Amino acid sequence: MIGNYSIGLLLLLTANEAFTQPLLFDTATCIARVTGASPSHETFKNPNSTHTAYNVGGTDLGIIWEIDKSRYGIFFGDTYGRHHFEPPIVKESDWRCNVLAFSKDLYLEDGLTIDGMAVDSIGNAKEIVPGRKDKSGNGDWTSIPTGAIQAKGAAYVHYMNVRHWNSSNWGTNYSALYRSKDKGMSWKPVSGVKFDANSNFGQVGYFKKDGYVYMIGTESGRQSAPRLARFKEKDIENQQAYEFWNGAAHIWVKGRETSATNLFDDATGELSFIYHKKSRKWILLYFNEKRYEICARYTSDLTGEWSAPRRIAHGRKYPKLYGSYIHPLSADQDAIYFLMSVWDPYNVFLMRSPIKY
């Protein structure tokens, strides 16, 4: 009896130690190119050649979520055809506000393989959420995906409808949802969810755990701190059922997003987050424009204290970097795999940051 008790106590102490010990993130390295054509001087692998396969010559973001077991969707932002970059140069060739890829690749050490995209009648990647491409600065310029999740048997993408890109806090008209009930092949707008232009949930990341969908959001742009919300899967289309975390009062407040308080004070752009099963910690990645870096933070409790930011990629090594979208496979790995954008050559790359316990 005493022996069994001692063993149980030892296991409990070991588990608690694993729960409280700090995480260290190594500097990220680039594993492979994900989109576009490889220039002659580039040594990264390129398993996809999206410029010839789907007329995706340039794009960004790469928001990944699990559609069903071992199948992933990947949303990209403003997308241009191969002749935006290759002769004969036609600027804004085949502009689509967003496109969607699919992947069944479960081994990321040699790159991320795309095995299909949502395409039009001639096989080009098609626009999913429409944008009117009005560049006046006063209308509907483009629709940019910010987060995606599978909930109550359907796929959902949160997007921001952009009016202008004049500053780091971009001008948006609103943010809202589109839904797919056929595993990403066709999409329709959701009428029950809409965030206004000044919302702190203009851009979001999602993660499902314990019956809830957790949503961390920022204003549209890269200058605001993150805030937290949650809702039951069944309520994803019912915005009045969303609960917002008020850290000052330590309570969840239903239906009133202005009650949400900052999780920490740092300018946060293009975020994503996961619950890392091996360490039993939440891990958040984001781009900080002022420090010119992609950094990681972690916490044992979404509503608790977050670690200080740890730089994992910097613009000195990857000029014009941004975007930090974690692949869900990272939850069971000893590394964080994420998709990073580089403005020039305006394409997406798979990155790997090892975790030390």
SVG drawing of the C-alpha trace seen along z (x, -y; Angstrom):
<svg xmlns="http://www.w3.org/2000/svg" viewBox="-28 -56 50 58">
<polyline fill="none" stroke="black" stroke-width="0.4" points="0.0,0.0 2.8,-2.4 4.8,-1.4 1.8,-2.0 1.2,-5.4 4.8,-6.4 4.8,-5.5 1.6,-7.4 3.0,-10.4 6.1,-10.3 4.1,-10.1 2.0,-13.1 5.1,-15.1 6.7,-14.2 3.6,-15.3 3.4,-18.6 7.1,-19.3 6.4,-18.7 3.5,-21.0 5.4,-23.9 8.8,-23.7 9.7,-26.4 9.7,-25.9 12.6,-27.0 12.3,-27.6 15.3,-27.3 15.7,-29.6 13.6,-28.5 15.1,-27.1 13.5,-26.9 12.6,-23.4 11.1,-24.1 9.3,-26.4 5.5,-25.8 4.3,-28.0 5.6,-29.6 8.6,-28.9 12.1,-28.4 14.7,-30.9 18.0,-29.4 19.9,-30.5 17.5,-29.0 18.4,-25.7 15.2,-25.0 13.1,-22.1 10.0,-22.8 7.6,-19.8 4.6,-21.7 5.4,-24.0 2.1,-25.7 2.9,-28.2 2.5,-25.5 0.1,-23.2 -2.5,-25.7 -1.4,-29.1 -0.3,-30.2 2.8,-32.2 2.7,-34.4 0.7,-34.3 1.0,-34.6 -0.3,-33.5 -1.1,-29.7 -3.6,-29.3 -3.8,-25.5 -6.5,-23.5 -7.5,-19.9 -10.6,-19.2 -10.8,-15.6 -8.3,-13.0 -5.0,-13.3 -6.4,-15.9 -5.6,-19.6 -6.9,-22.8 -4.5,-25.7 -5.9,-29.2 -3.7,-31.6 -4.3,-35.4 -4.1,-37.6 -2.9,-35.4 -1.4,-36.1 -0.7,-33.9 2.7,-32.9 2.9,-35.8 2.9,-38.3 6.5,-37.0 7.6,-35.3 7.8,-36.6 5.8,-37.9 5.2,-40.0 1.6,-41.0 1.2,-42.7 -1.8,-41.4 -2.1,-38.6 -5.0,-36.3 -5.5,-38.1 -7.6,-36.2 -8.3,-37.5 -7.7,-34.1 -7.2,-30.5 -7.4,-27.1 -5.1,-24.1 -5.4,-20.7 -2.7,-18.4 -2.5,-14.8 1.2,-15.1 2.0,-13.8 5.8,-14.0 7.0,-17.6 10.8,-17.1 11.2,-17.1 8.6,-19.8 4.8,-20.2 3.2,-18.6 0.0,-20.0 -2.1,-17.3 -4.9,-19.4 -6.6,-22.9 -10.1,-24.2 -10.0,-24.9 -12.0,-26.4 -13.1,-24.7 -9.6,-25.0 -7.7,-23.8 -6.5,-27.1 -6.9,-27.8 -10.2,-29.7 -11.2,-32.5 -13.1,-31.3 -14.3,-34.5 -15.0,-37.2 -13.5,-40.7 -14.4,-43.4 -10.8,-44.6 -11.8,-48.3 -8.5,-50.2 -10.1,-53.5 -9.5,-53.1 -13.2,-53.6 -14.7,-50.3 -14.2,-46.6 -10.6,-46.0 -10.0,-42.4 -11.1,-39.6 -8.3,-38.1 -8.5,-34.9 -7.2,-35.2 -8.2,-31.9 -10.0,-28.6 -11.5,-25.8 -13.6,-22.7 -16.7,-22.9 -20.0,-21.0 -19.3,-19.1 -18.4,-22.0 -15.3,-24.1 -15.3,-27.8 -12.9,-30.6 -12.8,-34.0 -11.8,-36.7 -11.4,-40.5 -12.8,-42.6 -10.2,-45.2 -10.8,-48.8 -7.2,-50.1 -3.7,-49.0 -2.5,-52.5 -1.0,-51.8 -0.1,-48.9 -3.7,-49.2 -5.4,-48.4 -8.7,-49.9 -11.4,-47.2 -15.1,-47.3 -15.9,-44.3 -14.8,-40.7 -17.1,-37.7 -17.3,-34.0 -17.7,-31.7 -18.7,-28.0 -18.2,-24.8 -20.2,-21.6 -18.4,-19.6 -14.9,-19.6 -13.8,-22.8 -15.0,-22.3 -17.7,-25.0 -18.3,-27.9 -21.2,-30.2 -21.4,-33.2 -22.5,-32.9 -25.2,-35.5 -24.9,-35.2 -21.4,-36.4 -19.9,-39.8 -17.3,-42.0 -17.1,-45.7 -14.1,-47.6 -12.8,-48.5 -13.3,-45.1 -10.4,-43.5 -11.5,-40.3 -10.8,-41.7 -8.2,-39.0 -8.3,-35.7 -6.8,-32.3 -8.8,-29.3 -8.2,-26.1 -10.6,-23.4 -10.3,-21.9 -12.7,-20.4 -15.8,-21.2 -14.9,-24.8 -13.5,-26.7 -11.1,-29.2 -10.5,-32.3 -7.6,-34.8 -8.1,-38.0 -6.5,-41.4 -7.6,-44.5 -7.1,-44.3 -3.4,-45.1 -0.3,-44.5 -0.5,-47.1 -2.9,-45.8 -2.5,-43.3 -4.4,-39.9 -7.7,-39.2 -9.5,-35.9 -13.0,-34.5 -14.6,-31.1 -17.8,-29.4 -19.2,-25.9 -18.8,-24.3 -22.5,-24.3 -22.6,-28.1 -20.0,-29.1 -22.7,-30.8 -24.3,-32.4 -22.2,-35.5 -24.4,-36.3 -23.3,-33.1 -19.6,-34.0 -17.9,-34.5 -15.1,-37.1 -12.4,-36.9 -12.1,-39.9 -8.8,-39.4 -9.4,-42.4 -12.5,-40.7 -11.4,-37.1 -14.7,-36.3 -16.1,-35.2 -18.6,-37.8 -21.2,-36.5 -22.1,-38.5 -20.1,-41.7 -16.7,-41.7 -15.7,-45.1 -15.4,-43.5 -12.4,-41.5 -9.0,-42.6 -5.5,-42.2 -3.8,-38.8 -0.5,-40.6 0.8,-44.0 2.6,-43.5 1.8,-44.5 0.6,-41.2 0.2,-40.4 -0.9,-37.3 -1.1,-35.0 -1.9,-31.3 -1.9,-29.1 -2.2,-25.5 -2.4,-23.3 0.9,-21.4 0.0,-18.0 3.6,-16.9 4.3,-19.9 0.6,-20.6 1.0,-24.2 -0.6,-26.7 1.8,-28.0 1.2,-31.3 3.2,-32.5 2.9,-36.1 4.7,-38.7 5.9,-41.8 6.5,-44.5 8.6,-46.8 11.0,-44.1 10.9,-42.7 10.5,-39.2 8.2,-36.2 8.1,-35.2 6.6,-32.6 4.9,-32.8 3.5,-30.0 1.2,-29.6 -0.3,-26.7 -3.6,-28.5 -5.1,-30.7 -6.5,-33.0 -3.3,-33.0 0.2,-34.6 2.0,-34.3 5.7,-33.9 7.9,-36.7 8.3,-36.6 11.0,-34.4 12.3,-35.3 12.3,-32.4 12.8,-34.2 14.1,-37.7 14.1,-39.9 17.9,-40.1 17.9,-36.4 14.6,-36.4 14.1,-40.0 10.4,-41.1 9.1,-38.1 5.6,-38.0 2.9,-35.5 3.3,-32.6 0.7,-29.9 1.2,-26.7 0.6,-23.3 -1.7,-21.3 0.7,-18.3 3.0,-20.4 0.8,-19.6 2.4,-16.1 5.9,-17.0 9.1,-18.2 9.1,-21.2 6.8,-23.9 6.2,-23.7 4.7,-26.9 4.1,-28.7 6.0,-32.0 5.5,-34.5 8.2,-36.5 7.0,-39.7 9.7,-39.5 9.4,-37.0 5.8,-37.1 5.6,-33.4 5.2,-31.0 7.8,-28.8 7.6,-25.9 9.6,-26.6 10.7,-24.5 11.5,-25.6 12.6,-22.9 11.2,-22.9 13.4,-22.2 11.8,-21.2"/>
</svg>
